[in-house]
């Protein structure tokens, strides 16, 4: 059972939006946009994913590094598009990353605060600004999470990313305070169905865990869906903000 999808609005300071003045060729269709900020290094990254190929960029000292992927997601040394398409896409994406980086980490903090307002049941968030500036109203539909039970076994559980294909995570179980973590199960995304596939680790004493293996795997599937498949409020707002900053159609445009 899932919570209902809810419409949410956020008034945000997105900066100058230079990239919106030179949007990518419409022949490529609408891209999926994902941005990230590394608090430790102070670097930003941007993933631009069209059906025909992908472009990933990151800020480095003195500029921007980038590389391409084919439409299948495989790495490639060459652009998946002809030069006449690659150059405007690269120019636009570089400007978008520069715009995004300029607003970090303040924009991300605003998005996290907006998501917290959404979680509390509010329908509108307005960022704080120190002086008059152009603000943008973003309207999004945020999908509801699956309703999952709390952990009903013994001890405590957590999960973490592990190495491997298709975004795998391990379910970590701790018997008691101060005891070492034990990986008892794994989950990863099935690329064919885009649904999680779970498996139990061998040699686990499920009586000690306090839940049968099949119940643990069912619980882990819901956790994976909520945290790694269904878009959360921050991710939904971030994608909408990037679309507005990049001049990509698909969200309501309104400047306040």
C-alpha atoms as one frame of an Amber mdcrd trajectory, in Angstrom:
protein
   0.000   0.000   0.000   1.337   3.443  -0.951   0.699   6.912   0.335  -1.024
   9.134  -2.246   0.904  11.338  -4.671   0.732  14.957  -3.522   1.242  18.240
  -5.367   3.806  20.520  -3.763   5.108  23.998  -4.609   8.424  25.569  -3.701
   9.609  29.120  -4.254  13.369  28.947  -4.847  16.331  31.124  -5.725  17.750
  29.369  -8.807  20.251  32.048  -9.771  20.844  33.569 -13.235  19.810  30.499
 -15.342  22.303  31.190 -18.152  21.816  27.662 -19.542  18.119  28.341 -20.170
  19.143  30.825 -22.876  20.749  28.051 -24.990  18.645  24.889 -24.437  19.679
  21.601 -26.075  18.371  20.569 -29.519  14.704  19.602 -29.269  15.382  16.639
 -31.583  16.967  14.792 -28.636  13.794  14.949 -26.579  13.531  15.892 -22.944
  16.521  14.804 -20.817  16.489  13.354 -17.334  18.659  15.561 -15.116  20.424
  14.593 -11.902  22.710  16.840  -9.890  24.884  16.212  -6.852  27.160  18.120
  -4.491  30.131  16.664  -2.587  30.385  18.502   0.689  33.898  17.201   1.373
  35.477  18.222  -1.948  33.217  21.160  -2.758  32.593  19.713  -6.227  29.328
  19.474  -8.139  28.294  16.923 -10.745  25.550  16.704 -13.359  24.128  13.744
 -15.252  22.234  14.504 -18.475  20.431  11.461 -19.849  18.713  11.446 -23.244
  17.251   8.284 -24.775  20.046   8.272 -27.361  22.958   8.878 -24.980  24.216
  10.429 -21.797  26.633  13.154 -20.747  28.126  13.260 -17.258  29.991  16.332
 -16.031  31.761  17.379 -12.838  33.499  20.497 -11.649  37.276  20.359 -11.220
  39.889  22.958 -10.373  39.831  25.464 -13.193  36.985  24.005 -15.206  34.666
  21.081 -15.967  35.444  17.452 -16.848  32.981  15.349 -18.827  32.490  11.962
 -20.428  29.820  10.251 -22.509  27.704   7.114 -22.285  25.770   5.352 -25.011
  22.003   5.076 -24.840  22.499   1.681 -23.178  24.494   3.312 -20.399  27.839
   1.850 -21.501  30.904   4.095 -21.330  32.231   5.448 -24.600  35.240   7.599
 -25.489  33.251   9.338 -28.207  30.040  11.271 -28.195  26.941   9.235 -29.160
  25.812  12.194 -31.274  27.220  13.932 -34.373  29.382  16.995 -33.852  26.544
  19.330 -34.853  24.549  18.011 -31.868  27.381  17.350 -29.423  28.694  20.920
 -29.370  25.400  22.639 -28.392  24.606  19.892 -25.865  28.037  20.238 -24.264
  27.780  24.041 -24.181  24.321  23.913 -22.600  25.227  21.216 -20.058  28.430
  23.030 -19.049  26.477  26.232 -18.429  23.870  24.292 -16.473  26.506  22.699
 -14.245  28.109  26.115 -13.717  24.704  27.573 -12.768  24.044  24.640 -10.429
  27.492  24.850  -8.823  27.021  28.572  -8.233  23.973  27.833  -6.067  25.604
  25.049  -4.034  25.205  24.240  -1.228  22.489  26.837  -0.511  20.038  25.463
  -3.078  20.430  21.907  -1.810  19.788  23.094   1.746  16.626  24.867   0.551
  15.469  21.699  -1.223  16.045  19.585   1.874  14.099  22.093   3.968  11.302
  22.140   1.374  11.159  18.329   1.481  10.864  18.497   5.270   7.923  20.887
   4.897   6.322  18.433   2.457   6.812  15.579   4.923   5.033  17.649   7.574
   2.010  17.996   5.278   2.514  21.546   4.010   1.808  22.395   0.371   4.087
  25.431  -0.122   7.666  26.292   0.815   9.273  29.714   0.340  13.041  30.085
   0.634  14.633  32.945   2.555  16.657  35.584   0.690  18.843  38.346   2.091
  18.056  40.894  -0.628  15.494  41.325  -3.433  16.063  38.830  -6.258  14.173
  36.873  -8.889  12.551  33.765  -7.436  10.998  30.797  -9.241   7.875  28.876
  -8.339   8.365  25.131  -8.904   5.315  22.856  -8.948   5.857  19.101  -8.663
   3.905  15.927  -7.948   5.723  13.950  -5.245   5.013  10.231  -5.229   3.950
   8.661  -1.950   6.146   6.068  -0.281   5.192   2.480   0.335   3.872   1.943
   3.813   6.364  -0.359   5.496   6.444  -1.776   8.992   9.307  -0.894  11.316
  11.973  -3.563  11.797  10.280  -6.311  13.813  13.263  -8.601  14.296  15.867
  -8.543  17.007  18.749  -6.100  17.147  19.073  -3.218  14.707  19.337  -2.935
  10.919  20.807  -0.488   8.439  21.674  -0.647   4.752  24.576   0.516   2.617
  25.652   0.511  -1.013  28.024  -2.272  -2.043  30.080  -2.911  -5.158  28.337
  -4.563  -8.095  26.039  -3.992 -11.027  22.514  -2.568 -10.870  22.857  -0.529
  -7.673  23.149  -3.265  -5.037  22.746  -2.650  -1.311  23.431  -4.870   1.699
  21.128  -5.170   4.700  23.300  -4.882   7.803  22.120  -6.477  11.052  23.543
  -5.695  14.483  22.687  -8.085  17.307  23.199  -5.572  20.133  24.705  -2.186
  20.934  28.415  -2.246  20.120  28.256  -5.578  18.279  29.716  -5.779  14.733
  27.462  -5.379  11.698  26.618  -8.522   9.747  25.395  -8.414   6.135  22.385
 -10.752   6.091  20.746  -9.961   2.723  21.169  -8.017  -0.512  18.912  -6.157
  -2.920  19.573  -4.804  -6.394  17.595  -3.467  -9.326  16.484  -5.780 -12.106
  17.198  -3.726 -15.265  14.494  -5.565 -17.201  11.651  -4.862 -14.759  13.163
  -1.895 -12.842  12.038  -3.657  -9.656  14.224  -4.858  -6.778  15.530  -8.412
  -6.579  16.501  -9.647  -3.121  18.604 -12.552  -1.865  19.610 -13.854   1.544
  23.243 -14.284   2.503  24.240 -17.900   3.228  24.977 -19.105   6.736  22.649
 -16.708   8.564  20.984 -17.843  11.810  17.504 -16.480  11.155  16.288 -17.515
  14.607  18.903 -15.146  16.052  17.841 -12.416  13.624  14.308 -12.867  14.902
  12.541 -13.011  11.518  12.313 -15.714   8.835  14.386 -15.098   5.715  11.348
 -14.604   3.455   9.912 -11.912   5.765  13.281 -10.147   5.921  13.530 -10.159
   2.114   9.988  -8.825   1.744  10.805  -6.035   4.217  14.075  -5.257   2.402
  12.219  -5.027  -0.928  10.007  -2.266   0.473  13.022  -0.407   1.876  14.797
  -0.628  -1.483  11.747   0.663  -3.331  11.345   3.625  -0.985  15.002   4.622
  -0.863  16.376   3.599  -4.255  13.505   3.369  -6.775  10.673   5.733  -5.905
  11.825   9.353  -6.272  11.913  11.135  -2.934  10.865  14.732  -2.367  14.405
  16.136  -2.540  15.173  14.292  -5.786  11.889  15.326  -7.379  12.404  18.970
  -6.462  16.042  18.886  -7.577  15.158  17.483 -11.013  12.452  20.140 -11.447
  14.873  22.890 -10.402  17.476  21.660 -12.901  14.860  21.567 -15.650  13.949
  25.180 -14.905  17.605  26.256 -14.762  18.262  24.480 -18.063  15.208  25.804
 -19.902  13.861  22.280 -20.458  10.125  22.018 -21.092   7.969  19.928 -18.832
   7.402  22.004 -15.669   5.230  25.044 -15.108   7.323  28.179 -15.656   6.654
  31.094 -13.398   9.018  33.807 -12.169   8.087  35.770  -9.092
